[in-house]
Amino acid sequence: MSNLLRNCGDNSQGKSLLFKDADLINNALYQEQNGIKPHYAWYDYKTQKPITPKGWLVISNIEKCIVVYRRSDGKMIINEGVQGDFCYC
């Protein structure tokens, strides 16, 4: 896991929101531990189906959306896009 900062958009004062990958994954783990079920997946509009496992929404703003999901081998994956890239399933 990288210690580099990921730009996650801007706050209301125009300052960059910077998070480490560990922060994003820890947020998803926190949601999981508190009983929040994963609901968001990367969506393929051609096939009309989700193409990733369901994950937890950790960042959503006007610029970007970040969903963290767990692979079948247990590793956590950070998926970044815009709001229209994901669906609620």
Order of alpha helices (4+ residues) and beta strands (2+ residues): beta-beta-alpha-beta-beta-beta-beta-beta-beta
